[in-house]
Amino acid sequence: MYLWIKALHIIAVISWMAGMLYLPRLYVYHVAAEPGSQQAKTFETMEYRLLHYIMTPAMAVSWLAGIALIIQGGWLTSGWLHAKLAAVLVMSGLHGFLGRCQRDFAAGQNRRDAKFFRIINEVPTLLMIFIVIMVVVKPF
C-alpha cells in the first residue's frame, strides 16, 4: 500500500506545484487588466477555479498522503523530514497568502504590483528544490 500512497502523494504534489507556479503568473497579468473589464473578470474566473478546484484539493491530498507515508514509513524522527515539513508549512502559508490575493482581486482591492507577483512566483520554485533535495538526498 505504501507505494500506492506514494504515487498518490507525488501526483497531488505535482498538481499543487503546477498551480503554485501558475497562479502568481496569472496575478502578474491580472494587475495590468483594467478593474471591472472583461479581461479582469476572465482572470478572476481562472484564478478562482485554479485555486479552489485544483490547488486546494491537491494540497489537501498532498498533506493527507504525506502524513500516511510518514506513519507507514516510520519517518517521524528523521531530521530531513523535519526540514521538509518546515518548507511544506511555508509552502502552505504561501498557498493561503495567494488565496488572500485571489479574494483581493475578486473584490477589486488588489494593492500589489506586477513586480511583487513576479518575485513571489519564484518562492515555490525555491521551496520545491529544497523539499526534493530533503526527500531524495536525506542529508540528515
C-alpha positions in Angstrom: 0.0 0.0 0.0 2.9 2.3 0.7 3.9 2.6 -3.0 0.3 3.4 -4.0 0.1 6.2 -1.3 3.5 7.4 -2.5 2.2 7.6 -6.1 -0.9 9.5 -5.0 1.3 11.9 -3.0 3.5 12.6 -6.0 0.6 13.2 -8.3 -1.0 15.5 -5.8 2.2 17.4 -5.2 2.7 17.9 -9.0 -0.8 19.2 -9.3 -0.3 21.5 -6.3 3.0 22.8 -7.6 1.6 23.5 -11.1 -0.9 25.8 -9.5 1.6 27.4 -7.1 3.8 28.2 -10.1 0.9 29.4 -12.4 -1.3 31.4 -10.0 1.2 34.2 -9.3 1.9 34.4 -13.0 -1.9 35.0 -13.6 -1.7 37.8 -11.0 1.2 39.4 -12.9 -1.1 39.7 -16.0 -4.2 40.5 -13.9 -2.5 43.6 -12.5 -2.4 45.0 -16.0 -6.1 44.4 -16.7 -8.5 47.3 -16.2 -10.5 46.7 -13.0 -14.0 45.6 -13.9 -13.1 44.8 -17.5 -14.0 41.6 -19.3 -10.3 40.7 -19.2 -10.2 41.2 -15.4 -13.3 39.1 -15.0 -11.7 36.3 -17.0 -8.6 36.4 -14.8 -10.8 36.3 -11.7 -12.6 33.2 -13.0 -9.4 31.5 -13.9 -7.8 32.3 -10.6 -10.8 31.1 -8.6 -11.1 27.8 -10.4 -7.3 27.1 -10.3 -7.2 27.8 -6.6 -10.4 26.1 -5.5 -10.8 23.3 -7.9 -7.1 22.2 -8.4 -4.7 23.7 -5.9 -6.6 23.4 -2.6 -7.7 19.8 -3.2 -4.2 18.9 -4.4 -2.7 20.5 -1.3 -5.1 18.6 1.0 -4.3 15.2 -0.7 -0.6 16.0 -0.6 -0.8 16.6 3.2 -3.0 13.5 3.8 -0.9 11.2 1.7 2.3 12.6 3.1 1.1 12.0 6.7 0.2 8.4 5.7 3.7 8.0 4.3 5.3 9.3 7.4 3.3 6.9 9.6 3.8 3.9 7.3 7.5 4.6 6.6 8.4 5.3 10.2 10.0 8.6 9.2 8.8 10.7 12.2 12.2 11.1 13.9 14.1 11.8 10.7 15.9 15.2 10.6 15.4 15.5 6.8 11.6 15.1 7.3 11.5 17.9 9.9 13.3 20.2 7.4 10.9 19.1 4.6 7.9 19.7 6.8 9.1 23.2 7.7 9.4 24.0 4.0 5.9 22.4 3.3 4.4 24.6 6.1 5.9 27.7 4.4 4.5 26.5 1.0 1.1 26.0 2.7 1.3 29.5 4.1 2.1 30.9 0.7 -0.9 29.0 -0.7 -3.0 30.8 1.9 -1.5 34.1 1.0 -2.2 33.5 -2.7 -5.7 32.7 -1.8 -6.0 36.0 0.0 -4.6 37.7 -3.1 -7.3 36.0 -5.2 -10.0 37.3 -2.9 -8.5 40.8 -3.1 -8.5 40.7 -6.9 -12.1 39.5 -6.9 -13.2 42.3 -4.6 -11.3 44.9 -6.7 -8.9 45.6 -3.8 -5.5 44.4 -5.0 -2.7 46.6 -3.7 0.3 44.8 -5.1 2.1 45.4 -8.4 3.3 43.0 -11.1 6.9 43.1 -9.7 5.7 41.8 -6.4 4.0 38.9 -8.0 7.0 38.1 -10.2 9.1 37.9 -7.1 6.5 35.8 -5.2 6.4 33.5 -8.3 10.0 32.3 -7.5 9.3 31.3 -3.9 7.5 28.0 -4.7 10.4 27.0 -7.0 13.0 27.6 -4.3 10.9 25.7 -1.7 10.4 22.8 -4.2 14.1 22.5 -4.8 14.8 22.3 -1.1 12.0 19.8 -0.5 13.1 17.5 -3.3 16.7 17.6 -2.0 15.5 16.7 1.5 13.4 13.8 0.2 15.9 12.3 -2.3 19.2 13.0 -0.6 18.1 12.8 3.0 21.2 14.8 4.1 20.5 14.4 7.8 
